Amino acid sequence: MALIVFMPFHWASDMNPTFALARKLCNHGHRVHYLGIADTAERIRSQGFDFTPVFSRAFPEGALAKQYESEAQGKLYGVVEFMERFRATCEHLREGELERATRQLHPDLFLISSGTPWVGIAACKTGLPVICFSSTLISVEDSAVPPFASDSIPSDTLLSRFRVWLEWKKLFLRRRLFYRAWSISKELKALARDCG
């Protein structure tokens, strides 16, 4: 049977759904191993799964507790902090972090959170199959369905379709104007080139 390596994002909402799937896979004779930041080790091991820490320079043990403490004191985790960790994680990946972490495991498959596409990109260079999973609903532009954050209630009328279209345009404009600093597309393209 296969050895499957799970790499969820460190949020509980991303880890929790993987536990049920991992148990089902184990019940069907597969082996499961988790890779993640050190701060997730206890939670994953408490579910009965093997774990190997990764990205220790970007996320040293205690990094999440420190972040949460800062946020509780009103200092929000912002774009600067995110970009520092993101770039450090990409450096880990360029340096072969996944290969190092799985060298003794000999996995057959990676299951990686779609919340960390950079990990999925780098996992492809191992030559192993990679499946990305999402634990959140993804809002996709549709003239009949407004964005999740919208309070519009759609109907089958032309006016409703126009209002929904307008909601999508406002969403994309806000992203362009206010979230440009959060964009990682250049770094993702560079990582993809570096990983072949």
C-alpha positions as CSV (number, residue, x, y, z in Angstrom):
1,M,0.0,0.0,0.0
2,A,1.0,3.7,-0.3
3,L,2.7,6.1,2.1
4,I,0.9,9.4,1.9
5,V,2.4,12.6,3.2
6,F,-0.1,15.2,4.3
7,M,1.0,18.9,4.5
8,P,-1.9,20.9,5.8
9,F,-1.7,24.6,6.6
10,H,-1.2,25.3,10.3
11,W,-4.8,26.5,10.9
12,A,-7.1,24.1,12.7
13,S,-9.6,24.5,9.9
14,D,-7.1,23.1,7.5
15,M,-5.7,20.4,9.7
16,N,-9.0,19.0,11.1
17,P,-10.5,17.7,7.8
18,T,-7.2,15.8,7.0
19,F,-7.5,13.7,10.2
20,A,-10.7,12.0,9.1
21,L,-9.3,11.4,5.6
22,A,-6.0,10.1,7.0
23,R,-7.8,7.7,9.3
24,K,-9.9,6.4,6.4
25,L,-6.7,5.9,4.3
26,C,-5.1,4.0,7.3
27,N,-8.2,1.8,7.6
28,H,-7.7,0.8,3.9
29,G,-4.1,-0.2,4.6
30,H,-2.2,2.9,3.6
31,R,0.4,4.6,5.8
32,V,0.2,8.4,6.6
33,H,2.8,10.8,7.7
34,Y,2.5,14.5,8.3
35,L,4.9,17.3,7.6
36,G,4.3,20.7,9.1
37,I,5.7,23.5,11.2
38,A,6.9,22.5,14.7
39,D,4.0,24.2,16.4
40,T,1.6,21.7,14.9
41,A,3.5,18.6,16.1
42,E,1.5,18.1,19.3
43,R,-1.9,18.5,17.7
44,I,-1.0,16.0,14.9
45,R,0.7,13.5,17.1
46,S,-2.3,13.6,19.5
47,Q,-4.4,12.3,16.6
48,G,-2.1,9.3,16.4
49,F,-0.1,10.3,13.3
50,D,3.6,10.4,12.6
51,F,5.1,13.9,12.1
52,T,8.2,15.6,10.9
53,P,8.8,19.3,11.4
54,V,9.7,21.5,8.4
55,F,10.5,25.2,7.7
56,S,12.2,25.7,11.1
57,R,13.9,28.9,10.1
58,A,10.7,30.5,8.9
59,F,8.6,29.1,11.7
60,P,10.8,28.3,14.8
61,E,9.0,26.4,17.6
62,G,6.9,28.9,19.4
63,A,6.4,31.2,16.4
64,L,2.6,30.9,16.4
65,A,2.3,31.5,20.1
66,K,4.4,34.6,19.8
67,Q,2.3,35.8,16.8
68,Y,-1.0,35.1,18.7
69,E,0.3,37.0,21.8
70,S,1.3,40.0,19.6
71,E,-2.1,39.9,18.0
72,A,-3.9,39.8,21.4
73,Q,-2.0,43.0,22.3
74,G,-3.2,44.7,19.1
75,K,-0.2,44.2,16.9
76,L,-1.7,42.6,13.8
77,Y,0.2,40.1,11.7
78,G,0.6,42.1,8.5
79,V,2.0,42.0,5.0
80,V,5.6,42.5,6.1
81,E,5.5,39.5,8.5
82,F,3.7,37.3,6.0
83,M,6.1,38.1,3.2
84,E,9.1,37.4,5.4
85,R,7.8,34.0,6.3
86,F,6.6,33.3,2.8
87,R,10.1,34.1,1.3
88,A,11.9,32.1,4.0
89,T,9.6,29.2,3.3
90,C,10.4,29.4,-0.4
91,E,14.1,29.4,0.4
92,H,13.6,26.2,2.5
93,L,11.9,24.7,-0.5
94,R,14.6,25.8,-3.0
95,E,17.2,24.2,-0.6
96,G,15.4,20.8,-0.8
97,E,13.4,20.9,2.5
98,L,10.8,18.4,1.2
99,E,13.4,16.0,-0.1
100,R,15.3,16.2,3.2
101,A,12.2,15.6,5.3
102,T,11.0,12.6,3.2
103,R,14.4,11.0,2.4
104,Q,13.9,8.2,4.9
105,L,10.1,7.9,4.3
106,H,10.0,7.1,0.5
107,P,6.4,8.5,0.1
108,D,4.2,7.7,-2.8
109,L,2.0,10.8,-2.8
110,F,1.8,14.3,-1.3
111,L,-1.5,15.8,-0.2
112,I,-0.9,19.5,0.2
113,S,-3.2,22.4,1.2
114,S,-4.2,24.7,-1.6
115,G,-3.6,27.5,1.0
116,T,0.2,26.9,0.4
117,P,0.6,26.6,-3.4
118,W,4.3,27.3,-3.0
119,V,4.7,23.9,-1.2
120,G,2.7,22.2,-4.0
121,I,5.0,23.8,-6.6
122,A,8.1,22.6,-4.8
123,A,6.7,19.1,-4.2
124,C,6.4,18.6,-7.9
125,K,10.2,18.6,-8.2
126,T,10.3,15.4,-6.2
127,G,8.7,13.6,-9.1
128,L,5.9,12.3,-6.9
129,P,2.3,12.8,-7.5
130,V,0.9,15.9,-5.7
131,I,-2.8,16.5,-4.9
132,C,-3.8,19.8,-3.5
133,F,-6.9,20.0,-1.3
134,S,-9.0,22.9,-0.1
135,S,-10.7,23.0,3.3
136,T,-12.5,26.3,2.3
137,L,-15.1,27.1,-0.2
138,I,-13.7,29.0,-3.1
139,S,-15.8,31.9,-4.5
140,V,-15.6,31.9,-8.3
141,E,-17.0,34.7,-10.5
142,D,-20.5,33.8,-11.7
143,S,-23.1,36.3,-12.9
144,A,-25.8,34.4,-11.0
145,V,-23.9,34.0,-7.7
146,P,-22.5,37.0,-5.8
147,P,-19.1,36.8,-3.9
148,F,-19.3,35.3,-0.4
149,A,-18.8,38.6,1.3
150,S,-21.6,40.3,-0.6
151,D,-25.0,40.8,1.0
152,S,-26.7,40.6,-2.4
153,I,-29.5,38.0,-2.7
154,P,-29.6,36.8,-6.3
155,S,-32.7,36.1,-8.4
156,D,-33.4,35.1,-12.0
157,T,-33.9,38.7,-13.2
158,L,-31.6,40.7,-15.5
159,L,-31.3,43.4,-12.8
160,S,-30.1,40.8,-10.3
161,R,-27.5,39.5,-12.8
162,F,-26.3,43.1,-13.3
163,R,-26.1,43.7,-9.5
164,V,-24.1,40.4,-9.1
165,W,-21.8,41.4,-11.9
166,L,-21.3,44.8,-10.2
167,E,-20.5,43.1,-6.9
168,W,-17.8,41.0,-8.6
169,K,-16.3,44.1,-10.3
170,K,-16.2,46.0,-6.9
171,L,-14.4,42.9,-5.3
172,F,-11.8,42.8,-8.0
173,L,-11.2,46.6,-7.9
174,R,-10.8,46.4,-4.1
175,R,-8.3,43.6,-4.5
176,R,-6.3,45.5,-7.1
177,L,-6.3,48.7,-5.0
178,F,-5.8,47.4,-1.5
179,Y,-4.2,43.9,-1.7
180,R,-1.4,44.5,-4.1
181,A,1.2,44.3,-1.3
182,W,-0.1,40.8,-0.5
183,S,0.5,39.6,-4.1
184,I,3.0,36.7,-4.3
185,S,2.5,35.8,-8.0
186,K,6.1,37.0,-9.0
187,E,7.6,34.9,-6.2
188,L,5.5,31.9,-7.1
189,K,6.6,32.2,-10.8
190,A,10.2,32.4,-9.7
191,L,9.8,29.4,-7.4
192,A,8.2,27.4,-10.2
193,R,11.1,28.2,-12.6
194,D,13.6,27.3,-9.9
195,C,11.8,24.0,-9.3
196,G,11.6,23.1,-13.0
